[in-house]
Amino acid sequence: HLHKIFYSAFNLLAFLSMGLFLLIGFIDIFSWIFIMLPVVVCFYVYDIRHGAVYLTSGEISCFDYILYTVCAVELLCCLTSVYIPNSITATLKILLSIAFYFFIRTFIRFRSQFAFLYKVLSIVAGILSLITLFFFLLHRDRFYSVGFENLTDFRSHYRPFGQLSNNWATMLLCLVPFPIISILESGYRKEQICYICMEILMLVAILVSFSRGAYIALFVFFAMLITFFCIYKRDMLKKALAICLCVWLPTLLCEHVLITCFMNHTVSQQRSTAGRFVKWKEAINIFGLFPATGVGGGNYALASDTYRQERQGLFTSYATNTYLQVAAEKGIVGVIVYGALVLSLIYIGIHQMKKGELRSIVFFSILLALGVREVTFSSFFQKENMMILCFLIMVSLVQPLEDNYELFK
């Protein structure tokens, strides 16, 4: 009985630590060096000195091994970087995010812990979406007051929380699955209605970004969600369809959404598309100059300004395609290891869905959607909040959850 109380306290402490890391990481990921790393080391040392219960309880997956390889490749690319100070910063982001992943992988093991985490993140997502809509109303009134009507032409001026609307839309996309998981797992009608409202707020907040890439990603997410429910969880299909219908109907009232759905209709959209193709060609040229290990993490903007062949239009530090950015910054070794990472996620996702895990359907669908999103705009290596959420989604997909304390017998 005392052992059970002790392990309950230990699990609670680990869970609270994870919550603290999430909060601090969203503010400044580099503060993890002084706060998260010492705490993580203490947890591992304590577990090892008391029989390595947590370390030996879980089976290491292929995804874990590939993450170890990612760390090695990131360090290699940092050492061969064309400008090491930039690469140190970019590499630290990746290494700290992976350390966060392994902390959760080792010490957060129970279904109840993840369920509570998803509920908290759902509430946070709802609050952030509400504030985002407030920023949008201010933006809309600002341009309506001087006679402009089509906001899609002025989306570059819309910066919720001071961020590019594309980046913020991607961050909200990372939060989309948590209310859906909470709806599906909740047994109380009032709770479900509350989470449905949060999901609606989030979808509207994404739609008013007027980001074509975000729209495509949302379509991919819900299309994959319904498809996977049809294949692996047919008994839950009606509930999933009802949820999708409830959250999508109110979003039809959003202004100018139809214009964005035409994809290449306005002059602004055409210029944006042409600019993306220029940036993609630029990334391929940089990869050709540094094929082995690339220019180093965090150096795309520097290489873009130094090595680009065409100096037309405005300078942008974004590759607008994460896959091409990986090729330019990390070369062939980066393409191989990150390609293996994606393939292992696909393998694990399909394996988990075959086991009938409800959460795996939702998280695998959002990972596919984010993968599509990163083709049209590169946020993963730029924005640490997205990186943290992506690793949280990955560990939610990979982690086999315990229903009780059989682990500690």
N, C-alpha and C positions, 0 to 999 in steps of 0.2 A: 504493500500500500504506500509506504514511504517512497519507494522507487518511482511509483506512478506519479505521485505528487511532484517529486523532483524533476522528472522528465517533462511533466506538464509545464512547470515553471521555466525549464530550459527552452522548451518550444515557444512559449510566450515571449521570452526574451529575444529569441532568434527572429520571431515575427515582428516584434516592435523595432528591432534593429533594421530589418529590411525596410519597414515603413520610413524610418529615419533616413536611410540611405536614399530612398526614392525622393523624398522631400528635398534633401540637400543636393542630390544630383541634378534635379530640375533647376535649382538656383545656380549652382556652380559645380560641375562635375570634378574639377581639379581639387576641390576641398575634400574629395574622397581620399586623397593621398594621406591627409592628416587625421581623418575621422573614420572612414570605412576600413582602410587597410589594417590599422592597429586592432580594430574590433574583430575583423575577420581572422586575423592571426591568432588572437586570443581564443576564439571559438575553436579553431582547428587544434591548437595546442591543448586546450582543455579536453577535447574529444579524444585526442591521441593518448593523453595521460590516463583516460578512464576507459580504455579498451577499444577505442576507435569505433564506437557503436555506429555513428552516422557514416563514417568513411567507408565502412565495410558492408553497410546495409543495402546500398544501391549498386546496380550493375552499370558499369561505364558503357555508354553507347558509342557508336561510330561518330556521332556528331560531336561528342566530347573530345575524342581523339583529334578530330579535324580542327576543333577550336585550339587545341594545343599547337597544332601546326600553323594556324593563323598567327598565333603569338610569335612563333619563330620567324615566319615570313615577314611580319610587320617589323620586327627588329632588324632583319636583314635589309629590308627596303629603307629603313631609317639610316642604317650605316652607310648605304650606297647612295643616299639622297644627294640631289644637286644643291640643296640648302637645308642642312641638318636642323637648325632651330625650328623651322616650320614642321618638319617631320617628327620631331620629339613631341610637340604638342598634339599632332594628329595621332601618333602611335599611342601616347598616353591615354587618349580617349578610348581607343579600342581595348587596350589592356585593362583599364579600369572597368569597362563595361563587361568584359569577360570574367574578371574577378567577381563582379556582382552576380553574374550568371552562375558561377560555380558555388558561391555562397548559398544562393537559393537552392541550387541543385542538391547540395549536401545537407542543409539544415532545415529547409522548409519542405516537409514531406507529406503533410496530411491534407485531405480533401477539404476539411473545415477551414484550414488556414487560407487556402486559395479561394474558397467561396467567399470568405469575409473580405479578402483583398479585392476581389472582383466587384463586390458591392460598394466598397469605399471608392474604387476607381470610377465606378458608374456615377456616383454622386459628384465626384470631382469633375468628371466629363460634362455632366449637366450644368454645373456652375460655370465652368470655362466656356461652354457653348452660349450660355445666357449672356455672359460678359462680351463674348465675341459678337453677338447680335447687337448689343448696345453700341459697340465700336462701328458696326456696319451702318446702323441708323444715323450715327453722327456723320459718317462718310457720305451716306446718301443725301442727307439734308444739306451738306456742304455744297454738293454739285447741283442738286435740285434748285437751291436758292439762287443760283446764277443762270438758270435756264437750261442746263443740260438734262437730258432724259435717259440716254443710253449709258448705263453705268459700266457696261462691259468694255467701253473704250478707256475707262479711267481706273481699271482694276489695279494698275501698278501703284496708284496713290493710296490704295486701301491696305493699311498695315496694322492689323490687330496686334496688340501688345508690342508694337514696334517691330514686328517681324514681317517678312515678305508673305503675302497672302498664300502663295504656293507652299511655303514651308509650314505655315500654320494649318493649312488644310490637310497636309500630310500628317502633322501631329495629331489632329482630330481623327483622321482615318485610323491611326493606331489605337485610339480609344473606342472606336465603333463596336468592337466585339464584346466589350465588358458588360454593357447594359443588356445585350442579347443573351449572353450567358446567364446573367442574373434573372432575366425573364423566364428562361427555359428551366432553370433550376429552382425557382421560387414556387412555393405551393400556396401562396397567399395572393388573392386577387388584387387587393389594394397595393401591395408591393409591386406586382406586375404592371399595374397601371402607371405607377410612379416611374418605373424603369422605362416603360414605353414613352412617356413624356420626355425623359432624358434623351432617349434615342432620337426622337423627333427633333428636339432642339439641336442635337449634334448634326443630324443630316441637313437641317436648314442652314446651320452655321457653315457647313462644307459647301453647300450649293451656292450660297451668296459670295463665295470666293470667286465664282465664275471661272474656275480652273477646269479646262477640258480634261486634263490628265486625272484630276480628282474625280470627275464624273465617270470616266472610263473605269477607274479603280472601284468606285462604288458599284457600278454595274457588274463588274467581274466578281466582287465579293458576294453580292446577293444571288447572282446566277450560280456561282459555285456552291453557295450555301444550300440552295434548293436542290441542285444536282446531287450533292453528297447526301442530303437527307433522303432523296429518292433511292439512292443506291444502298446506303449503310444504315439508315434509321427511318425506315418507312413508317413506323408506328408514330413518329413525331412529326411527320410531314405536314399534316393539317395544322398543327400548332405553329410550325415554322412559317407556313404560308399566311396564316392569320396575323402573325407578328409583322411579317413583311408588309402586308396590306395596311395594317394599322399605322406603321411608321412612315409609309410612303405617301399615303393619301393627302395628309396635310401639307407635304412639301410641294405639291402641285400648285399651291398658291404663290410660290416664290416668283418675284418679278425677274424678267430677263433670262430666266433659266433656259427657255426654249432657244434663244439666240445663241447661247453657249453650246447647246446640243447640236447646232448645225456644224460645229467644229471649225470650219474654215470660211465663215460667211462674211465677217467684217474685215476691214482693212487691218485692224489691230491683230486679229487672229492670224491673218495671212503673214504679217510681218513676224509674228511670234514663231510661226511654223518655219518660215525661211531662216530665221535666226537660229533655231534649233539645229537645222541641217548644217549650218555653218559651224556651229560648236561641235557637232559630232565629227565632222571632217577634221576639225582642228585637233580633237582628241586622238583620232586615228593617226594624224601626222606626228603628234608627240610620241605616241607609242612606237611609231616607226623609227624615231630618233633614239629612243631608250627602250629597246624591246625586252631586255633581260629582267631588270628589276624596276624599271620606270624611273620617273623623276623624284620619287619619294612621296610619302603621304603628306597631304596638306600643301603640296607644291603645284597643284594644277593651275591656280591663278597666276603664279609666277611664270610657269612654263608657257601659259597661254599668252601672256604679254611679251615674253622673250622670243618664243619660237614660232608664233603664228605667221602664216604666209600672207594672209589678207588682213589689211588694217582698215576695214570698213565698218561703219556703224559704231555704236557704243560698246565699251568694254564691259564684260561681265565675268565674274570670277567663277561662275557655275558651268559645269560641263553639260548640264541638263540631261545627263544620262549616266547613272551610277555605274553601269557595266563598262562603259567606255572610260569613265573616270578611273575605275580600278585598273584597266589596261594601261592608261597613261601614267598613273602614279605608281603602280606596283608591277607592271610588266607581265611577262609570261608566268612567272612564279605566282603572282597575285591572281591572275586569271584562273590558273589551275586550282589553287587552294580555295578561292572563293566559289569557283564552279563546283568543286567537291562539296563545299558547305551547302550550297543550294540543293544539289542532288541528294545529299544525305537527309536534308529536311523533307524533301518530297517523299523519300523512302519511309522515313519515320512517320510522317503524316498519314500516308496510306495504311501503314501497319497499325497505327493507333485507331484509325477510323474503322478498320476491319474488326478490331476488338470491341467496337460498339461504344467507344468513348464519346460522349456528347460534346464535350468541350473541344475535342480534337477536330471535329467538323468545323466549328466556328473559327478556331485559331488557324487551322490550315487554310481555310478560305481567305482569311484576312492577309495571311502571308503571301498567298498567290496574288491578291489584289495589290499589296504593297510592292511586290515584285514587278507588276505591270506599271504601277505608278512611277517607279524609279527609272523606267525607260523614258518617261516624258519630262521628269524633273529630278535632279539629284539632291536629296536632302539627308540621306543616311549618314554620310561622312561629314556633313556640314553642321547639322543640328544635333547636339548631344541628347536633348530630350527625346527625339525620335529614336536615337540609337539605344537609349535605356529602355524605352517601351518595346522596341523590337526584340531585344534580348529577353525581356520579361515575357513576351508572347512566345518566343522560341522555347524558353524553359517550361512554360505552361504546356506546350505541345509535347516536349520530350519527357518531362517528369512523370514517372508512374506514381500515382497517388495512393496513399494508405488510408483505409477507412477507420482504422483503430490503432491500438498500440501493440499489435502483434510484432512489430519491428523490434521492440525492446525486450522480448521474452528471452 
